[in-house]
């Protein structure tokens, strides 16, 4: 399997004594690991573009934040951004897809699955299933594309479904 990477991109409108950016990643949004430091442009009135490539992201959710550090040591944190990296056992599997009337689904930890929701492509909720037994009937729905959302206490999984 070809390794997947995550490209982080950000920009500043101007900079005042900007030493640079500490790039931090977390698996849970609580415990942070410093990955790298990207040098800033010091003081400039011009917009600056930055890029950094995470060549070894975690499978599942990757939480990122920047710690912008000034030359005097003061700092500010950016907003947290979450990127999901698919991997074996982390996906919602649906089959057959496309389907006609009935859909089967599974995730690695089916026992943790608490709710299944089906949306149309415009985001309108069409059905909620709390009896998560691995099957879903699409008989009452017209042909088209739908989005299946499976929820556990710690994650949400999405998959596009096509009904013929």
N, C-alpha and C positions, 0 to 999 in steps of 0.2 A: 504494500500500500504506500503510495506516495505521501510523504509527510506534508501536513498542512501547516500554514503559517498565518499569522495575524499581523496586518500592517496598521500601525497607529499613525494617525496624521492629526496635526493641530497647527494653529497659527496664533500669532499675537498681532494686535493692531499697532502697538508701539511697545518699547521696553525701556525701563528705567533701572539701571544697575542690576540687570538680570544676569546672575551667574549661570543659571541653567535649570534643567528639569531632571528630577529624579523620577524614573519610570518604575512604578510599583504594580505588582500583580497579587491577586488573592484568589483562593478557591471558594471562599465563603463570604467575602466582602467585609471581614472582620480582621483577619490576620494577614498582614501585608509583607511581601518579599520585595526587596529592591533588586531590580533587574539590570539597570544601567543608568548612566548619567549622560544627558545630552547638553552640551555647552550652549549657553545663550549668547546673544549678540551685545550684551552689556547695556548701553544706552543708545537707542535709535528711535527716530520718529516714524520709520518705515515699517510696514507690515512684514512679518517674517513667517516663513513656512517651515514646518518641522515634520520629519518622518522617522519612524523607528520600526524595525521588523522583529516580531517575536517569532523566533525560529523553532521554539519548542513549547508551544502552548499546552496547557492541560486539556485532557479530554473532559468534556462537560463545560460548565460555566467558568469563564475567565473574567475576573473583575479587574479593571485597570483604573489607576488614578495617577495624576502627575503631581509632584511636589515641586512647585516653582520656588527656587531659592535665590534670594537677592545676594549681592556681594557682601552685605553686612551680616548675613546669616539668617535674616528674617525669611519667612516662607509662607506660602498659601497652597492649599490643596485644590485641585480641579474637581469637577463633578466626577462621580464614578460612572464608568461605562462597562456594560457587561456584553461579552461576546461568547456565544455558545459554539464549542468545537465538537462536532459530531465524532463519534468513535464507536467501536464495537460495544454493544450493550447499552448505549445511551440514547438510541433512537426509538421512536414510535414506529413499529412496523404495521402496515395495513396490507391486507391481501384478501381476495384478488383486487387489484387496482390497475385498470378500471374494473368496476363491478356492475352488476345489474340490480340486485335487490338486497343482498346481504353482504356485510363486511365483517371480516375478522380483524382483530387488532391485538397487539401485545407490546409490552415494554419489558425490560430486564427484570424489574421488580413489580410484577403484577399485583402482589399482595398490598403494596403501598398505594395503588391506584384508588383515588377517592371519588373522582368524577370524570365523566366524559361529556364533552359538548360538541355540537355540530353547528357550524356557521356557514352562511352562504358567502360568496366571494366579496360581498359588500360589507361583511362584518355583522350581519344580522343573525342573532342567535335563533336557531331553528329547533334544536332539541337538546335536552339535558338528560343524561342517563346516570343515575346513581347506583344502578345494579350493574356494576362493571364486571361482566362475565366473559369478555373477549369477543362478543358478537354485537353487531348493531344492524338493525333493519333500516333500509333506505327505501322500502316499498312505496311509502307515501310521498316521496319526493320526485320532482321531475328530473329529467336528464340534465347534467351540468357538473360544474366543479364546486367542491365544498372544502371546508377546512375543519379537520378533526383536532380537538384540543383535549389532551389527556392530562389530568392534574394529580400530583402526589403532594404530600405535605411540604416537600422541598423543591419540587420542579414542575415545569409545564413542558409538555411535548406537543409539537404541531406537525401535522402531515396533511398534504393536499390529497383529496379523494375525488375521483371522477366516476360518475354514474352514467352508464350507457343506456 
